[in-house]
Amino acid sequence: MTDYYKKKHNRDKNYSERLETRLFGMIGRGLWALLILPFRKKNPKFAEFAKRWEDIQDLMKRDDHTAWTSALLKADTLLNDVLKTRFAGENLGERLKK
């Protein structure tokens, strides 16, 4: 490969990684708004949920695979806990179906 194509390939790769990061963040913020904001006044645990979400966002800002994995697992747990406040079910799958 010539230098031109190597540079173009790296530039395209960096762009796709940045795009992926932005999309993940936008999806996360959208889910957060849909799940938490309507229940804000009814649930006293809102402050706890908000703090946990901020921790997840801090992990997502890192450029580290381990941090992203941890953020994903924590986001899954947070989603489950939020849904527990409004929907019955034994697990996250059952709550999402309702």
C-alpha positions as CSV (number, residue, x, y, z in Angstrom):
1,M,0.0,0.0,0.0
2,T,1.1,3.5,-0.6
3,D,1.3,6.1,2.1
4,Y,-1.7,7.9,0.7
5,Y,-3.9,4.8,1.1
6,K,-2.5,4.0,4.6
7,K,-3.3,7.6,5.7
8,K,-6.8,7.4,4.2
9,H,-7.5,4.1,5.9
10,N,-6.4,5.4,9.3
11,R,-8.4,8.5,8.9
12,D,-11.5,6.5,7.9
13,K,-10.9,4.2,10.9
14,N,-10.6,7.1,13.3
15,Y,-13.8,8.7,11.9
16,S,-15.8,5.4,12.4
17,E,-14.5,5.1,16.0
18,R,-15.6,8.7,16.8
19,L,-18.9,8.1,15.1
20,E,-19.4,4.9,17.1
21,T,-18.7,6.8,20.3
22,R,-21.1,9.6,19.5
23,L,-23.9,7.2,18.5
24,F,-23.4,5.1,21.7
25,G,-23.6,8.3,23.8
26,M,-26.7,9.6,22.0
27,I,-28.5,6.3,22.3
28,G,-27.6,6.2,26.0
29,R,-28.9,9.7,26.6
30,G,-32.1,9.0,24.7
31,L,-32.8,5.9,26.8
32,W,-32.0,7.8,29.9
33,A,-34.5,10.5,29.0
34,L,-37.2,8.0,28.1
35,L,-36.8,5.9,31.2
36,I,-36.0,8.4,34.0
37,L,-37.4,11.7,33.3
38,P,-41.1,10.7,33.4
39,F,-40.6,9.2,36.8
40,R,-38.5,11.9,38.3
41,K,-41.0,13.4,40.7
42,K,-42.5,10.0,41.7
43,N,-39.3,8.2,42.6
44,P,-37.1,9.2,45.5
45,K,-34.3,7.1,44.0
46,F,-33.9,9.5,41.1
47,A,-30.8,11.1,42.7
48,E,-29.2,7.7,43.0
49,F,-30.0,6.8,39.4
50,A,-28.7,10.1,38.2
51,K,-25.4,9.6,40.0
52,R,-25.0,6.1,38.6
53,W,-25.7,7.4,35.1
54,E,-23.0,10.1,35.5
55,D,-20.6,7.4,36.6
56,I,-21.4,5.4,33.4
57,Q,-20.9,8.5,31.3
58,D,-17.5,9.1,32.9
59,L,-16.5,5.5,32.0
60,M,-17.7,6.0,28.4
61,K,-15.4,9.0,28.0
62,R,-12.3,6.9,28.5
63,D,-10.6,5.4,25.5
64,D,-10.3,2.0,27.2
65,H,-12.0,-1.3,26.3
66,T,-12.3,-2.4,29.9
67,A,-14.0,0.9,30.9
68,W,-16.4,0.6,28.0
69,T,-17.2,-3.0,29.1
70,S,-17.8,-1.9,32.6
71,A,-20.0,1.0,31.4
72,L,-22.1,-1.4,29.4
73,L,-22.6,-3.7,32.3
74,K,-23.4,-0.9,34.7
75,A,-25.9,0.6,32.2
76,D,-27.6,-2.8,31.9
77,T,-27.9,-3.0,35.7
78,L,-29.2,0.6,35.9
79,L,-31.8,-0.1,33.2
80,N,-33.0,-3.1,35.2
81,D,-33.2,-1.1,38.4
82,V,-35.1,1.7,36.7
83,L,-37.6,-0.7,35.2
84,K,-38.1,-2.4,38.5
85,T,-39.6,0.8,39.9
86,R,-42.3,0.8,37.2
87,F,-42.8,-2.7,35.9
88,A,-43.2,-6.1,37.4
89,G,-41.3,-9.1,36.1
90,E,-38.6,-11.6,37.2
91,N,-35.9,-10.2,35.0
92,L,-35.0,-7.4,32.6
93,G,-36.4,-9.3,29.6
94,E,-39.8,-9.6,31.1
95,R,-39.9,-6.0,32.2
96,L,-38.9,-4.9,28.7
97,K,-41.8,-6.8,27.1
98,K,-44.3,-4.9,29.2
